[in-house]
């Protein structure tokens, strides 16, 4: 059975993603001078990360990471919301204040993201940074700075390799902007740890994915990991048509825990700094009968053992969760490459 997994684009893309991570690091590092020059312009009082679907969740993770690493406040807003309600996204600004828009799209063709970036440029609101896997795309054509990650490109509909590689690019960008010189150097160890992790965890991911006694999944993550929990939840929905929801750790106690029972998997993206608090939530859910799955640097069901700073190793949470969704999709007789009702690019007639 295992050999047949290689016939799926999704499987090959998940397993090969560390190479794309390095491509993302190299592409972003090559633009260090341009990024530093952008920061030197100053007066970026408002930083917005945006995208659609998976890349909106990436924007959520990115905004939290950017704020924590740079000290400058950033927020994530879906591109569709900026398109429909620009006055809620762009505050009134003086002429000496500018906005930095970070637009993220795998295809570079998502209609809402392309449109708002064009409008942002036309209205001279500030500068835009584009992150994509398609260098010749419409979005890449309008960005002031463009981080291209061609090795993150995919044939599958559900994003796996592309999401992770664009997240790594965001991580590198945040570190350059925040002048985290030591962390920037350590980024180059990330791909090696990723390849090792994927090899080690495939068996357990398959076992969990093929457990069809589980009928609901809850992904818990806080801080920069909440956006990653949202993305893991989306992969479970897209690939497996399974009830799935993301929550912040502490928020899960406030109502959602009523859904926990023997058929529920509660997957915690555990940090190192706040693990005691996060672990308490998982322990409580285990007492309610839920199957607890811990993803962590050490002492988890999936352990990284990377010794990398937390901000760098966040991407390591993704491969185990992507693989669980992949294996569950196949176990249910679905096609993970072509999720129900979805296309790889959402292109709309926006008039």
Helices and strands as residue ranges (DSSP letters): G 2-7, H 9-15, H 17-29, H 32-40, E 44-51, H 54-70, E 74-78, H 79-84, H 86-89, E 98-105, H 111-122, E 126-132, H 138-142, E 145-148, G 150-152, H 161-177, H 181-186, G 187-189, H 190-209, E 216-220, H 225-240, E 243-247, G 250-253, G 256-259, E 264-269, H 275-287, E 291-296, E 302-303, H 310-313, H 316-331
